[in-house]
Amino acid sequence: MGEPTEKQKRFLDYIENFSDTYGYSPSVREIAGGLGLSSTASVKKMLDRLEERGFIRRGGSGTARGIELLRGRSFPVLGRIQAGVPVTAEENIEGYISLKDKAHRDCFFLKVEGESMKDKGILDGDFALIRPVPVVNSGKIGVFRLNGEVTLKTFRKGPEGVFLLPANEDFEPIPVGEYDEFETVGSLVMVVRLVEGSYDPEP
């Protein structure tokens, strides 16, 4: 399959975004309009080329409706986050990891550092897929910013207060006090371990 050209990527991105928004794939005319093209013939030629290269599959008689994208979605990998910098800031992106499952829209990866969550099967060097949310339920794992530091822990809120809990007996629970600067970054969706190779520098 290889990598798509920039022009092919524009087509693929438009088809993906349209399908995510409306729940069905765009027509040839909709693709032309969405990309500012005057000729539907050029759209048909591009769809033929995308199908030949294995990026899409079309049903019926080769029409645009029923386009199935055969690529996954690329999620940004964020490295070490400096205090005070938004965790999703573009300048923090180190690369991308592609997943066949395209359902996790707006998610991003954080690289796990340390062994504080090892008893939950989350190891140093793993990549945690995070969904941005304002609140994580008690007992769930999420990413939090506490006094400028970003950490992956289990959130617990009860009569005794709010704590960020590790999953390793060598680490102590972290209390969240009334005067601490505390923010929920997102909830943990899944953990990916790259056995071979690394992530891609570009999506």
Phi, psi and omega per residue, in radians:
M1 nan -0.816 -3.103
G2 1.221 -2.944 3.137
E3 -1.712 2.505 3.093
P4 -1.249 2.688 3.019
T5 -1.240 2.966 3.125
E6 -1.033 -0.734 3.135
K7 -1.137 -0.751 3.114
Q8 -1.119 -0.653 3.133
K9 -1.123 -0.667 3.088
R10 -1.033 -0.753 3.116
F11 -1.116 -0.828 -3.109
L12 -1.091 -0.736 3.132
D13 -1.127 -0.700 3.133
Y14 -1.138 -0.779 3.133
I15 -1.073 -0.741 -3.134
E16 -1.133 -0.825 -3.126
N17 -1.140 -0.705 3.109
F18 -1.089 -0.811 -3.122
S19 -1.117 -0.678 3.099
D20 -1.121 -0.655 -3.076
T21 -1.319 -0.784 -2.986
Y22 -1.830 -0.242 3.117
G23 1.494 0.068 3.075
Y24 -2.622 2.832 -3.058
S25 -1.428 2.733 -3.101
P26 -1.347 2.769 3.024
S27 -1.437 2.978 3.091
V28 -1.022 -0.760 -3.123
R29 -1.144 -0.667 3.132
E30 -1.177 -0.662 3.093
I31 -1.124 -0.783 3.132
A32 -1.043 -0.802 -3.141
G33 -1.144 -0.724 -3.107
G34 -1.165 -0.526 -3.113
L35 -1.756 0.077 3.099
G36 1.235 0.567 -3.140
L37 -1.776 2.426 -3.103
S38 -1.511 -0.358 -3.052
S39 -1.933 2.141 3.039
T40 -1.289 -0.388 3.127
A41 -1.106 -0.673 3.130
S42 -1.184 -0.565 3.077
V43 -1.152 -0.768 3.139
K44 -1.086 -0.696 3.112
K45 -1.115 -0.715 3.132
M46 -1.156 -0.715 3.107
L47 -1.090 -0.681 3.077
D48 -1.054 -0.768 -3.116
R49 -1.154 -0.720 3.126
L50 -1.114 -0.643 3.119
E51 -1.236 -0.688 3.110
E52 -1.068 -0.638 -3.103
R53 -1.479 -0.070 3.064
G54 1.491 0.293 3.127
F55 -1.485 -0.464 3.137
I56 -2.391 2.878 2.994
R57 -2.327 2.319 -3.127
R58 -1.994 2.507 3.087
G59 -1.708 3.057 3.065
G60 1.172 -2.488 -3.030
S61 -1.708 0.609 3.092
G62 1.480 0.230 3.107
T63 -1.341 2.932 -3.067
A64 -1.302 -0.555 3.113
R65 -1.069 2.431 3.139
G66 1.527 0.377 3.093
I67 -1.256 2.266 3.065
E68 -1.961 2.090 3.091
L69 -1.329 2.281 -3.103
L70 -1.789 0.094 3.051
R71 -1.759 2.786 3.060
G72 -1.540 -2.920 3.079
R73 -1.870 2.428 3.114
S74 -1.648 2.270 -3.135
F75 -1.976 2.399 -3.124
P76 -1.198 2.523 3.044
V77 -1.795 2.128 3.137
L78 -1.817 2.302 -3.120
G79 -1.515 -2.588 3.134
R80 -1.123 2.316 -3.053
I81 -1.794 2.211 3.110
Q82 -1.325 2.606 -3.135
A83 -0.982 2.302 3.066
G84 1.491 -0.126 -3.141
V85 -1.641 2.269 3.126
P86 -0.959 2.409 -3.026
V87 -1.147 -0.418 -3.127
T88 -1.725 0.224 -3.134
A89 -1.063 2.398 -3.061
E90 -1.032 -0.595 -3.092
E91 -1.199 -0.206 3.124
N92 -1.587 -0.058 -3.076
I93 -1.301 2.147 3.133
E94 -1.646 -0.471 -3.086
G95 3.042 -2.795 -3.060
Y96 -2.470 2.590 3.014
I97 -2.130 2.261 -3.137
S98 -1.670 2.385 3.069
L99 -2.134 2.516 3.078
K100 -1.196 -0.561 3.112
D101 -1.316 2.014 -3.083
K102 -1.725 0.192 -3.020
A103 -1.324 -0.366 -2.994
H104 -1.572 1.181 -3.092
R105 -1.186 2.505 3.076
D106 1.249 0.141 3.117
C107 -1.457 2.936 3.088
F108 -2.615 2.812 3.114
F109 -1.747 2.503 2.926
L110 -2.100 2.382 3.100
K111 -1.419 2.238 -3.095
V112 -1.365 2.305 3.071
E113 -2.093 2.243 3.108
G114 1.649 3.122 -3.023
E115 -2.040 0.324 -3.036
S116 -1.188 -0.285 -3.129
M117 -2.069 0.397 -3.028
K118 -1.121 -0.529 -3.132
D119 -1.274 -0.167 3.001
K120 -1.710 0.145 3.138
G121 1.377 0.292 3.142
I122 -1.865 1.907 -2.972
L123 -1.898 2.835 3.089
D124 -1.003 2.257 -3.120
G125 1.652 -0.198 3.066
D126 -1.209 2.889 3.091
F127 -2.055 2.097 -3.117
A128 -1.691 2.139 3.083
L129 -1.468 2.153 -3.010
I130 -2.045 2.321 3.034
R131 -1.752 2.110 3.141
P132 -1.101 2.111 3.072
V133 -2.501 2.666 -3.133
P134 -1.406 -0.346 -3.066
V135 -2.462 2.429 3.014
V136 -2.028 2.283 -3.122
N137 -1.146 2.618 3.100
S138 -1.013 2.314 -3.123
G139 1.659 -0.101 -3.128
K140 -1.784 2.700 3.132
I141 -1.558 2.392 3.110
G142 -2.657 -3.138 3.061
V143 -1.918 2.324 -3.049
F144 -2.323 2.597 3.017
R145 -1.887 2.023 -3.118
L146 -2.101 1.987 -3.134
N147 0.896 0.739 3.061
G148 1.557 -0.188 -3.135
E149 -1.790 2.373 3.134
V150 -1.697 2.305 -3.091
T151 -2.494 2.606 3.080
L152 -1.789 2.010 -3.069
K153 -2.636 2.970 2.999
T154 -1.506 2.259 -3.127
F155 -1.518 2.293 3.064
R156 -2.359 2.240 3.095
K157 -2.244 2.167 -3.114
G158 -2.699 -2.976 -3.129
P159 -1.015 -0.500 -3.113
E160 -1.417 -0.151 3.119
G161 2.172 -2.887 -3.132
V162 -1.884 2.300 -3.122
F163 -2.393 2.608 2.950
L164 -1.845 2.031 -2.977
L165 -1.786 2.264 3.011
P166 -1.372 2.976 3.047
A167 -2.144 0.987 -3.123
N168 -2.843 2.128 -3.042
E169 -1.138 -0.236 3.104
D170 -1.368 -0.117 -3.111
F171 -2.058 2.534 -3.131
E172 -1.625 2.607 3.005
P173 -1.026 2.554 -3.122
I174 -1.824 1.991 3.109
P175 -1.321 2.522 3.061
V176 -1.912 1.939 -3.066
G177 -1.551 2.952 -3.088
E178 -1.058 -0.565 -3.044
Y179 -1.796 0.101 3.062
D180 -1.311 2.583 2.997
E181 -1.488 1.917 -2.996
F182 -2.268 2.370 3.138
E183 -2.569 2.395 3.011
T184 -1.472 2.168 3.115
V185 -1.523 -0.773 -3.129
G186 3.069 3.051 -3.129
S187 -1.812 2.642 3.132
L188 -1.335 2.234 3.102
V189 -1.705 -0.882 3.142
M190 -2.820 2.925 3.086
V191 -2.095 2.314 3.138
V192 -2.018 2.330 3.097
R193 -2.051 2.048 -3.134
L194 -1.495 1.857 -3.097
V195 -1.289 -0.679 3.135
E196 -2.253 2.573 3.059
G197 1.236 -2.809 -3.104
S198 -2.496 -2.959 3.126
Y199 -1.463 2.946 -3.113
D200 -1.500 2.495 3.131
P201 -1.258 -0.402 -3.140
E202 -2.248 2.692 3.125
P203 -1.233 nan nan
